[in-house]
C-alpha cells in the first residue's frame, strides 16, 4: 500500500478585502462552496475528514460546520486548526500525516478566514476589556505587534526601505498581470458575483509606495503599502494517498517533505527559516512564500538563499491579500495551478505569530 500524500485538486475563493465583497459570509459559508467544488471536481463522493485552519473564530469547530453546510454528510467529522497565519498550511500537513499513519486515505484540508465577521473580543473584567488579538507569547518573553516585529527583523537583516517597496510593487504588478491573463480563473470558486481578488492595484509603483509613512514604528521601514491587507477568503485542497490518486487517474502534487519550526517570538517574522532549511534539498522551480510584510519576507528569503525575484510569480499576499487562516492553503493552491501539468517542484512556506513557521516541499506527478 502506497500512503504517500498527494494533492489532486485545489480551489479557493477570491480574496476579498475586509468589509468588501465577501463581508456577509461567515467562515463556514466561505469554506462550504470550496469544499464542495474540490470534492466534485475530483469525482469523489466523500472523505475521511475535513481539516481547516482558522484564526479569528467564531469557534465551534468551523471545519465541522462547513462540512455539514457543504453537504458532505453527517459522518464526516471536521477539525479546526489554529497555528495562526500558518494554520491553513498546517492543516494540509496534518491531513498528509494522517494519510501516512493509515488513519484515512482522503481528506479535504485548507483554511478559512472572515475578518469581516470575526466576533468582537473582550476579557472578563468589570467593565469588559476589549482587545483585537490574543497574546502570541507571555509578556515577559516579549509579544510585539507583528508590524513592529517586521521592522526589527528588516533592520537586523539590513533590508532597505527601497528594496521593500520594490518588492511590494512587483507583487502588485504580477498579480494584476496574472488577473489580466486569466491565470487565477481555474482555481477560483466565485462568490456573491465576485470572480476576482479585490486587492491588487494597477500602477502601484515603487515611487508611489515611497510616499507612504512608516506604519508601526517612527523610524521603521514597514508601511501600509509594503504590507499585506486584512482579508476574507477560503482555500481547500484534496489530499489523498498515492493509491487513491492512481485509482482516480489524476495528476497532482506529491508532498516530498514538511517541517514546522519556532524561534524567538520577538522576531516572529523569521519563524519559517528553520523549517525551510529542513525541507530544501534542491532548488525549487516555484516558490510561494506568504508576503505578510516585504521586509520580513526578504529577510527569510535571504536567510535561506532564495532569489526574491522567483518568489510568488503571480503576486503574493501583499497584492492578493492575507486571509490569516487560509493563507497557507492559498500557497498550495497556487503551486498546484503552477506545477500540475507542467512538472517541477515547489516550496510553500510562511511565518506565523509567536515565532512559528511551516514549510513544505512538493513535486508534480502525472
VEXPADO-344147 format. One record per atom (N, C-alpha, C): residue in one letter; x, y, z. Coordinates in steps of 0.2 Angstrom, whole numbers, padded with zeros to 4 digits, always signed. Each point is the difference from the previous one (the first is absolute). Example, Ala and Ser with C-alpha at 12.3 -4.5 7.8 and 13.67 -1.06 7.14 Angstrom:
# residues 2
A+0066-0028+0039A-0004+0006+0000A+0004+0006+0000S-0002+0005-0004S+0004+0006+0001S-0004+0005+0003
//
This chain:
# residues 366
X+0004-0006+0000X-0004+0006+0000X+0004+0006+0000X-0001+0005-0005X+0004+0006+0000X-0004+0006+0003X+0002+0002+0006X-0003+0005+0004X+0003+0007-0001X+0004+0001-0005X+0003+0007-0002X-0006+0005-0001X+0000+0005+0004X-0005+0005-0001X+0001+0004-0007X-0006+0001-0003X+0000+0004-0006X-0006+0004-0001X+0001+0007-0002X-0006+0004-0001X-0002-0001-0007X-0006-0001-0001X-0003-0002-0007X-0005+0005-0002X-0002+0005+0004X-0004+0005-0002X+0001+0006+0005X-0001+0006-0002X+0001+0006+0004X-0004+0006-0003X-0003+0003+0005X-0005+0006-0002X+0000+0005+0005X-0002+0006-0001X+0000+0005+0005X-0006+0005-0002X-0002+0004+0005X-0004+0006-0002X+0004+0005-0003X-0003+0005-0003X+0004+0007+0000X+0001+0002+0007X+0006+0004+0000X+0001+0003+0007X-0003+0007+0000X-0004+0001+0005X-0003+0006+0000X+0003+0005+0006X-0001+0006-0001X+0002+0005+0005X-0004+0000+0006X+0002+0000+0006X-0004+0001+0006X-0005+0005-0001X-0007-0001+0001X-0005+0004-0002X-0002+0001-0007X+0003-0004-0004X-0001+0000-0008X-0005-0005-0002X+0001-0003-0006X-0005-0004-0003X-0002-0006+0003X+0004-0003+0005X-0002-0006+0003X-0002+0002+0008X-0001+0006+0001X-0001+0002+0007X-0006-0004+0004X-0005-0002-0004X-0006-0003+0003X+0001-0008+0001X+0006-0003-0002X+0001-0007+0001X+0003-0001+0006X-0003-0005+0004X+0004-0003+0006X+0005-0005-0002X+0004-0002+0004X+0005-0005-0002X-0002-0006-0003X-0006-0003+0003X-0002-0006-0003X-0003+0001-0007X-0003+0006-0001X-0003+0002-0006X+0005+0001-0005X+0006+0003+0002X+0005+0000-0005X+0003-0006-0002X+0001-0005+0005X+0004-0006-0001X-0005-0005-0004X-0006+0000+0002X-0005-0006-0003X+0001-0001-0008X-0001+0006-0003X+0000-0001-0008X+0006-0002-0003X+0006+0001+0004X+0006-0002-0003X+0001-0007+0002X-0002-0002+0006X+0000-0007+0001X-0003-0004-0005X-0006+0002-0002X-0005-0004-0004X+0004+0000-0007X+0002+0006-0002X+0003+0001-0007X+0006-0005-0001X+0004+0000+0006X+0006-0005-0001X-0002-0007+0000X-0004-0002+0004X-0002-0007+0000X-0004-0002-0006X-0004+0004-0003X-0004-0002-0006X+0005+0000-0006X+0005+0005+0000X+0005+0000-0005X+0004-0006-0001X+0001-0003+0006X+0005-0006+0000X-0004-0007-0001X-0007+0001+0000X-0004-0006-0001X-0001-0005+0006X+0001+0003+0006X-0001-0004+0006X-0006+0001+0003X-0003-0004+0003X-0007+0001+0004X+0001+0002+0007X+0006-0002+0003X+0001+0002+0007X+0007+0000+0002X+0002+0002+0006X+0006+0000+0003X+0000-0003+0007X+0006-0001+0002X+0001-0003+0007X-0001+0006+0005X+0002+0006-0002X+0000+0006+0005X+0001+0006-0004X-0002+0006+0004X+0001+0006-0003X+0005+0004+0006X+0005+0003-0003X+0005+0003+0005X+0001+0007-0003X-0002+0005+0004X+0000+0007-0002X+0004+0004+0005X+0004+0005-0002X+0003+0005+0004X-0005+0006+0001X+0000+0002+0006X-0003+0007+0001X+0002+0003+0006X+0001+0007+0000X+0003+0003+0005X-0005+0004+0005X-0004+0004-0003X-0004+0005+0003X-0007-0002+0002X-0002-0006-0001X-0006-0003+0003X-0006+0000-0006X-0006-0002+0002X-0003+0001+0007X+0001-0006+0005X+0004-0005-0002X+0001-0005+0005X-0006-0005-0002X-0001-0005+0004X-0005-0005-0002X+0002-0005-0005X+0006-0001-0001X+0003-0004-0006X-0003+0001-0007X+0002+0006-0002X-0002+0002-0007X+0001-0006-0005X+0005-0004+0000X+0001-0005-0005X-0006-0005+0000X-0003-0002+0006X-0006-0004+0000X-0006+0003-0003X-0001+0007+0002X-0006+0004-0002X+0001+0000-0008X+0005+0002-0002X+0001+0001-0008X-0001-0007-0003X+0002-0006+0003X-0001-0006-0003X-0007-0002-0001X-0004+0002+0006X-0007-0001+0000X-0004+0004-0005X+0003+0007-0001X-0004+0004-0004X+0002-0002-0007X+0006-0003-0002X+0001-0002-0006X-0003-0006-0003X-0004-0003+0005X-0003-0006-0001X+0004-0007-0001X+0005+0000+0004X+0005-0005+0000X-0003-0006+0004X-0005+0001+0004X-0003-0006+0003X+0002+0000+0008X-0005-0002+0004X+0001+0000+0007X+0006-0004+0002X+0003-0005-0004X+0005-0004+0003X+0007+0003-0001X+0000+0006-0004X+0007+0003-0001X+0001+0005+0006X+0005-0001+0004X+0001+0003+0007X+0002+0008-0001X+0006+0001-0002X+0002+0007+0000X+0004+0002+0006X+0006+0003-0001X+0004+0003+0006X+0003+0006-0003X+0001+0005+0005X+0002+0007-0001X+0007+0001+0003X+0005+0002-0004X+0006+0001+0002X+0002+0008+0001X+0004+0001+0006X+0002+0007+0001X+0007+0000+0001X+0004+0002-0006X+0007+0001+0001X+0001+0007-0003X-0005+0005+0002X+0001+0006-0003X+0000+0001-0007X+0004+0004-0003X+0001+0001-0007X+0002-0006-0004X+0003-0005+0003X+0002-0006-0003X-0006-0006+0001X-0006+0002+0002X-0005-0005+0001X-0002-0004-0006X-0001+0003-0005X-0002-0003-0006X+0005-0005-0003X+0006+0002+0000X+0006-0005-0002X+0000-0006+0005X+0000+0002+0007X+0000-0005+0005X-0005-0005-0001X-0006+0002-0002X-0006-0004-0001X+0001-0005-0005X+0004+0002-0006X+0001-0004-0005X+0006-0005+0002X+0005+0002+0004X+0005-0005+0002X-0004-0005+0005X-0004+0002+0004X-0004-0004+0005X-0003-0006-0004X-0004+0002-0005X-0003-0005-0005X+0005-0004-0003X+0005+0002-0002X+0005-0004-0003X+0003-0005+0005X+0001+0002+0006X+0002-0004+0005X-0004-0006+0002X-0007+0002+0000X-0005-0005+0002X+0000-0006-0006X+0001+0003-0006X+0000-0005-0006X+0007-0005+0001X+0005+0003+0002X+0006-0004+0001X-0001-0005+0006X-0003+0002+0005X-0002-0004+0006X-0005-0006-0002X-0003+0001-0005X-0005-0005-0002X-0007+0001+0003X-0001+0006+0003X-0007+0001+0003X-0005+0001-0005X+0002+0003-0006X-0005+0001-0006X+0004+0000-0006X-0004+0001-0006X+0003+0001-0006X-0002+0006-0004X-0005+0004+0002X-0002+0006-0003X-0002+0005+0005X+0003+0006-0001X-0002+0005+0005X-0001+0007-0004X-0005+0004+0001X+0000+0007-0002X+0003+0004+0006X+0005+0004-0003X+0004+0004+0005X+0002+0007-0003X+0000+0004+0005X+0002+0007-0002X-0002+0005+0005X-0002+0006-0001X-0002+0005+0005X-0005+0005-0002X-0002+0004+0004X-0005+0005-0001X+0000+0005+0005X-0001+0006-0002X+0000+0006+0004X-0006+0005-0002X-0003+0003+0005X-0005+0005-0002X+0002+0006+0005X+0004+0004-0002X+0002+0006+0005X-0007+0004+0000X-0004+0000-0005X-0006+0004+0000X-0005-0002+0005X+0000-0006+0002X-0005-0003+0005X+0002-0002+0006X+0007+0001+0001X+0003-0003+0006X-0003+0003+0006X-0001-0004+0006X-0004+0003+0006X+0005+0005+0003X-0004+0005+0003X+0004+0005+0005X+0003-0004+0006X+0005+0002+0003X+0003-0004+0005X+0001+0005+0006X-0001-0003+0006X+0001+0004+0006X+0002-0005+0006X+0004+0002+0004X+0002-0003+0006X-0006+0000+0005X-0001-0005+0005X-0005+0001+0005X+0002+0004+0006X+0000+0006-0001X+0002+0005+0005X-0006+0004+0001X+0000+0004+0005X-0006+0005+0001X+0003+0007+0000X-0001+0004-0005X-0004-0002-0006X+0004-0004-0005X-0003-0003-0005X+0004-0005-0004X+0005+0004-0004X+0006-0003-0001X+0006+0003-0003X+0000-0003-0007X-0001+0004-0005X+0000-0002-0007X+0007-0001-0002X+0001-0005-0005X+0006+0000-0003X-0001-0003-0007X+0005+0001-0004X+0000-0002-0007X+0004-0006-0002X+0004-0002+0004X+0004-0006-0001X+0002-0004+0007X+0000-0006-0001X+0002-0004+0006X+0008+0001+0001X+0003-0002+0006X+0007+0000+0001X+0003-0005-0004X+0006+0002-0003X+0004-0005-0004X+0005-0003+0004X+0002+0003+0006X+0005-0002+0004X+0000+0003+0007X+0002-0003+0005X+0000+0004+0007X+0003+0007-0001X-0002+0005+0004X+0002+0006-0001X+0008+0001+0002X+0001-0004+0005X+0007+0000+0003X+0005-0003-0005X-0002-0004-0005X+0005-0002-0005X+0000+0005-0006X-0006+0003-0001X+0000+0005-0005X-0006-0002-0005X-0005+0005-0001X-0005-0002-0005X-0002+0006-0004X+0005+0002-0005X-0001+0006-0004X-0006-0001-0005X-0003+0006-0002X-0004+0000-0005X+0004-0002-0006X-0004-0003-0005X+0004-0003-0006X+0004+0005-0004X-0003+0006-0001X+0003+0005-0004X+0006+0002+0004X+0000+0001+0006X+0006+0002+0004X+0006-0005-0001X-0002-0007+0001X+0004-0005-0001X+0003+0000-0007X-0004+0001-0005X+0003+0001-0007X+0005+0005-0001X-0001+0006+0003X+0005+0005+0000X+0006-0002+0003X+0000-0004+0006X+0006-0002+0003X+0004-0005-0004X-0004-0005-0003X+0003-0005-0004X+0004+0003-0007X-0004+0005-0003X+0003+0003-0006X+0006+0004+0002X+0000+0004+0006X+0006+0004+0002X+0006-0005+0001X-0001-0005+0004X+0005-0005+0002X+0003-0003-0007X-0004-0001-0005X+0002-0004-0006X+0003+0005-0005X-0001+0007+0002X+0003+0005-0005X-0004+0000-0006X-0007+0000+0000X-0005+0000-0005X-0002+0007-0001X+0002+0004-0005X-0002+0007-0001X-0007+0001-0002X-0002+0006+0002X-0007+0002-0002X-0001+0000-0008X+0005+0002-0004X-0001+0000-0007X-0001-0007-0002X+0004-0005+0002X-0001-0007-0002X-0007-0003+0002X-0002+0002+0006X-0007-0002+0002X-0005+0003-0005X+0000+0006-0002X-0005+0003-0004X+0001-0003-0007X+0006-0001-0002X+0000-0004-0007X-0003-0007+0000X+0001-0003+0005X-0003-0007+0001X-0007+0000+0000X-0003+0005+0004X-0007+0001+0000X-0003+0002-0007X+0003+0005-0003X-0002+0002-0006X+0000-0006-0005X+0005-0004+0000X+0000-0006-0005X-0005-0005+0002X-0002-0001+0006X-0005-0004+0002X-0007+0002-0003X-0002+0006+0000X-0006+0003-0003X+0000+0000-0007X+0006+0001-0003X+0000+0000-0008X-0001-0007-0002X+0003-0005+0003X-0001-0007-0002X-0007-0002+0001X-0003+0002+0006X-0007-0002+0001X-0005+0003-0005X+0001+0006-0002X-0004+0003-0005X+0001-0003-0007X+0006-0002-0002X+0001-0003-0006X-0003-0007+0000X+0001-0004+0006X-0003-0006+0000X-0008+0000-0001X-0003+0005+0004X-0007+0001-0001X-0002+0001-0008X+0004+0005-0003X-0001+0002-0007X+0000-0006-0004X+0005-0005+0001X+0001-0006-0004X-0004-0006+0002X-0004+0001+0005X-0005-0005+0002X+0004-0006+0004X+0005+0001+0003X+0004-0006+0003X-0003-0002+0006X-0004+0004+0003X-0003-0002+0007X-0007-0003-0002X-0003+0000-0006X-0007-0001-0001X-0002-0008+0002X+0005-0004-0002X-0002-0007+0001X+0000-0002+0007X+0003+0003+0005X+0001-0002+0007X-0006+0004+0004X-0003+0005-0003X-0005+0004+0004X-0007-0003+0000X-0003+0000+0006X-0007-0002+0001X-0004+0007+0001X-0003+0003-0005X-0003+0007+0001X-0005+0000+0006X-0001+0005+0003X-0005+0001+0005X-0003+0007+0000X-0006+0001+0001X-0004+0006+0000X+0002+0004-0006X+0000-0003-0006X+0002+0003-0006X+0007+0002-0001X+0004-0001+0005X+0007+0002+0000X+0004-0006-0003X+0004+0002-0005X+0004-0006-0004X+0007+0002+0000X+0002+0005+0004X+0007+0002+0000X+0002+0003+0007X+0007+0000+0001X+0003+0002+0006X-0001+0008+0000X-0002+0003+0006X-0002+0007+0000X+0007+0004+0001X+0005-0002+0003X+0005+0004+0002X+0005+0003-0005X+0002-0004-0005X+0006+0002-0004X-0002+0007-0004X+0005+0004+0000X-0001+0007-0002X+0005+0001-0006X-0003+0003-0005X+0004+0002-0006X+0004+0006+0001X+0006+0001-0003X+0004+0005+0000X+0002+0002+0007X+0001-0005+0004X+0002+0001+0007X+0008-0001+0000X+0003+0005-0002X+0007+0000-0001X+0004+0002+0006X+0007-0002+0000X+0004+0001+0005X+0000+0008+0002X+0000+0004-0005X+0000+0007+0002X-0006+0002+0003X-0006-0003-0001X-0006+0002+0004X+0000-0003+0007X+0003-0006+0000X+0001-0003+0007X+0004+0004+0004X+0005+0003-0003X+0005+0004+0004X-0003+0006+0004X-0006+0002-0002X-0003+0005+0004X-0004-0002+0006X+0000-0006+0001X-0004-0002+0006X+0005+0000+0007X-0003+0003+0005X+0004+0000+0006X+0000-0006+0004X+0005-0001+0004X+0001-0006+0004X-0007-0001+0004X-0002-0007+0000X-0007-0001+0003X+0001-0003+0008X+0006-0002+0002X+0000-0003+0006X+0005+0003+0005X+0005+0002-0002X+0005+0003+0004X+0003+0006-0003X+0001+0006+0004X+0002+0006-0003X+0005+0000-0006X+0005-0004+0002X+0006+0000-0005X+0000-0007-0004X-0006-0003+0000X+0000-0007-0004X+0000+0001-0007X+0000-0006-0003X+0000+0000-0008X-0006-0004-0002X-0004-0002+0004X-0007-0004-0001X-0005+0005-0001X-0004+0000-0006X-0005+0005-0001X-0007-0004-0001X-0005+0004-0001X-0006-0004-0002X+0000-0002-0007X+0004+0003-0004X+0001-0002-0007X+0004-0006-0001X+0005-0001+0004X+0005-0006-0001X-0002-0006+0005X-0006+0000+0002X-0003-0005+0005X-0006-0003-0004X-0002-0006+0003X-0006-0003-0002X-0006+0004+0002X-0006-0002-0002X-0006+0003+0002X-0004-0004+0005X-0006+0002+0002X-0004-0004+0005X-0005-0003-0005X-0001-0006+0000X-0004-0003-0005X-0005-0006+0002X-0004-0002-0005X-0005-0005+0001X+0002-0005-0006X-0001-0007+0002X+0001-0005-0005X+0000-0007+0002X+0000-0005-0004X+0001-0007+0002X+0004-0003-0006X+0004-0005+0002X+0003-0004-0005X+0000-0007+0002X-0001-0005-0004X+0000-0007+0002X+0003-0004-0006X+0003-0006+0003X+0003-0005-0005X-0002-0007+0002X+0000-0004-0004X-0002-0007+0001X+0007-0004+0000X+0001-0003+0006X+0006-0004+0001X-0002-0007+0001X+0003-0004-0004X-0001-0007-0001X+0006-0004+0000X+0000-0007+0002X+0005-0004-0001X+0002-0001-0007X+0006-0002-0001X+0002-0002-0007X-0004-0005-0003X-0002-0005+0004X-0004-0005-0003X-0007+0003-0003X-0003+0004+0004X-0006+0003-0002X+0001+0005-0006X+0005+0003+0000X+0002+0004-0006X+0000-0004-0006X+0003-0006+0000X+0001-0004-0006X-0007-0003-0002X-0004-0001+0005X-0007-0003-0002X-0004+0006-0003X+0001+0006+0002X-0004+0006-0003X+0003+0002-0006X+0007-0002-0002X+0003+0002-0006X+0001+0007-0001X+0002+0003+0006X+0001+0008+0000X+0007+0002+0001X+0002+0005-0003X+0007+0003+0001X-0001+0003+0007X+0006+0002+0003X+0000+0004+0006X+0007+0002+0002X+0000+0002+0007X+0006+0002+0003X+0001-0005+0006X+0006-0003-0001X+0002-0005+0006X+0004+0004+0005X-0002-0001+0006X+0004+0003+0006X+0006-0003+0001X+0006+0003-0001X+0007-0003+0000X+0002+0001+0008X-0001+0006+0003X+0002+0001+0006X-0004+0006+0004X+0000+0000+0006X-0003+0005+0004X+0003+0001+0006X+0000+0006+0003X+0003+0001+0007X-0003+0006+0003X+0000+0000+0006X-0003+0005+0004X+0006+0002+0005X+0001+0007+0001X+0005+0002+0004X-0002+0006+0005X+0004+0002+0004X-0002+0006+0004X+0007+0003+0003X-0001+0007+0001X+0006+0004+0003X-0003+0005+0004X+0005+0005+0002X-0002+0006+0004X-0006+0003-0002X-0005+0001+0004X-0006+0003-0002X+0000+0007-0002X+0006+0004+0003X+0001+0007-0002X+0002+0000-0007X+0002-0005-0003X+0002+0000-0007X-0004-0005-0004X-0006+0001+0001X-0005-0005-0003X+0000-0001-0007X+0002+0005-0004X+0000+0000-0007X+0005-0005-0003X+0005-0002+0004X+0005-0005-0002X-0002-0007+0001X-0006-0001+0003X-0002-0007+0002X+0001-0005-0005X-0001+0001-0006X+0000-0005-0005X+0007-0002-0002X+0005+0004+0001X+0007-0001-0002X+0002-0007+0002X+0000-0002+0006X+0002-0007+0002X-0003-0005-0004X-0007+0000-0001X-0004-0005-0003X+0002+0000-0007X+0001+0006-0004X+0002+0000-0007X+0007-0004+0000X+0005+0001+0004X+0006-0003+0000X+0000-0007+0000X-0005-0003+0004X-0001-0007+0001X-0003-0003-0006X-0004+0003-0004X-0003-0003-0006X+0003+0001-0006X+0004+0005-0001X+0003+0002-0006X+0006-0005-0002X-0001-0005-0004X+0006-0004-0002X+0001+0001-0007X-0003+0005-0003X+0001+0001-0007X-0002+0007-0002X+0001+0003-0005X-0002+0007-0002X-0007-0001-0003X-0005+0003+0003X-0007-0001-0002X-0001+0004-0007X-0005-0002-0004X-0001+0003-0006X-0005+0006+0001X-0004-0001+0005X-0005+0006+0002X+0000+0000+0008X+0000+0007+0002X+0000+0001+0007X-0006+0004+0002X-0004-0002+0005X-0006+0004+0002X+0001+0001+0007X+0002+0006+0002X+0002+0002+0007X-0005+0006+0002X-0004-0001+0005X-0005+0005+0002X+0003+0006+0002X-0002+0005-0004X+0003+0007+0001X-0004+0004+0005X+0001-0001+0006X-0003+0004+0005X+0002+0007+0000X+0007+0000+0000X+0003+0007+0000X+0006-0001-0005X+0002+0005-0004X+0005-0001-0005X+0007-0001+0004X+0001+0004+0005X+0007+0000+0004X+0001-0007+0003X-0006-0003+0003X+0001-0006+0003X+0001-0006-0005X-0004+0001-0006X+0001-0005-0005X+0007+0000-0003X+0002+0005-0001X+0007+0001-0003X+0005-0003+0005X-0001+0002+0006X+0005-0003+0005X+0000-0008+0000X-0006-0003+0000X+0000-0007-0001X+0003-0003-0006X-0001+0003-0006X+0002-0002-0006X+0008+0000+0000X+0002+0006+0002X+0008+0001+0001X+0003-0005+0004X-0003-0002+0006X+0002-0005+0005X+0001-0007-0003X-0004-0002-0005X+0001-0006-0003X+0002+0000-0007X+0002+0006-0002X+0003+0000-0007X-0004-0001-0006X-0007+0003+0001X-0005+0000-0006X+0000+0007-0003X+0001+0000-0006X-0001+0006-0004X-0007+0003+0000X+0000+0006+0003X-0007+0003+0001X-0004+0001-0007X+0004+0000-0006X-0004+0001-0006X-0004-0006-0002X+0002-0006+0003X-0004-0006-0002X-0006-0002+0004X+0000+0004+0005X-0006-0001+0005X-0006+0003-0002X-0006-0004+0001X-0007+0002-0002X+0000+0003-0007X+0001-0004-0005X+0000+0002-0007X-0006+0003-0002X-0006-0001+0003X-0006+0004-0002X-0002+0004+0006X+0005+0003+0004X-0002+0004+0005X-0002-0004+0007X+0002+0003+0005X-0001-0003+0007X-0005+0004+0004X+0000-0001+0007X-0005+0003+0004X+0000+0007+0001X+0006+0003-0002X+0000+0008+0000X-0005+0002-0005X-0001-0003-0006X-0004+0002-0005X-0007-0004+0000X+0000-0006+0002X-0006-0004+0000X-0004+0000+0006X+0004+0001+0006X-0004+0000+0006X+0002-0006+0005X-0001+0001+0006X+0002-0005+0005X-0006-0001+0005X-0004-0005-0003X-0005-0002+0005X+0003-0006+0005X+0002+0003+0006X+0004-0004+0004X+0000-0008+0000X-0006-0002+0002X+0000-0008+0000X+0000-0003-0006X-0001+0003-0006X+0000-0003-0006X+0006+0001-0004X+0004+0005+0002X+0006+0002-0004X+0005-0006-0002X+0001-0004+0005X+0005-0006-0001X-0003-0005-0005X-0007+0000+0000X-0003-0005-0006X+0000+0004-0006X+0000+0006+0000X+0000+0004-0007X+0007-0001-0003X+0005-0001+0004X+0007-0001-0003X+0000-0007-0004X-0004-0005+0003X+0000-0007-0003X-0004+0000-0007X-0006+0004+0001X-0004+0001-0006X+0004+0003-0006X+0004+0005+0002X+0004+0003-0005X+0005-0004-0003X+0003-0004+0004X+0005-0005-0003X-0003-0005-0004X-0006-0002+0002X-0004-0005-0004X-0001+0003-0007X-0003+0006+0000X-0001+0003-0007X+0006+0001-0004X+0006+0001+0003X+0006+0001-0003X+0004-0006-0003X-0001-0005+0004X+0004-0006-0001X-0003-0006-0003X-0006-0001+0001X-0004-0006-0002X-0001+0001-0008X+0002-0005-0004X+0000+0001-0007X+0006+0002-0003X+0004+0004+0004X+0007+0002-0003X+0006-0003+0003X-0001-0003+0006X+0005-0004+0004X+0004+0005+0004X+0005-0003+0004X+0004+0004+0004X-0001-0001+0007X+0003+0004+0004X-0001-0001+0008X-0001+0007+0002X-0003+0001+0006X-0001+0006+0003X+0000+0001+0007X+0001+0005+0003X+0001+0002+0007X-0006+0004+0002X-0004-0002+0005X-0005+0004+0004X+0002+0001+0007X+0001+0006+0002X+0002+0002+0007X-0003+0006+0002X+0000+0001+0007X-0002+0006+0003X+0002+0000+0008X+0001+0006+0002X+0001+0002+0007X-0007+0002+0003X+0000-0001+0007X-0006+0001+0003X+0001+0003+0007X-0005+0003+0003X+0000+0003+0006X+0003-0005+0006X+0004+0003+0004X+0003-0004+0006X+0006-0003-0002X+0003+0002-0006X+0006-0003-0002X+0000-0007-0003X-0005-0002-0003X-0001-0006-0003X+0000+0000-0008X+0002-0005-0003X+0001-0001-0007X-0002-0007-0002X-0003+0000-0007X-0001-0007-0003X+0003+0001-0007X+0003-0005-0002X+0002-0001-0007X-0001-0007-0003X-0002+0000-0006X-0001-0006-0004X+0003+0000-0007X+0002-0006-0002X+0003-0001-0006X-0004-0005-0004X-0002+0002-0007X-0004-0004-0004X+0003-0001-0006X-0002-0006-0004X+0002-0001-0007X-0007-0002-0003X+0000+0002-0007X-0005-0002-0004X+0000-0007-0002X-0006-0004+0000X+0000-0007-0003X-0005+0000-0005X+0001-0004-0005X-0005-0001-0006X-0005-0005+0001
//
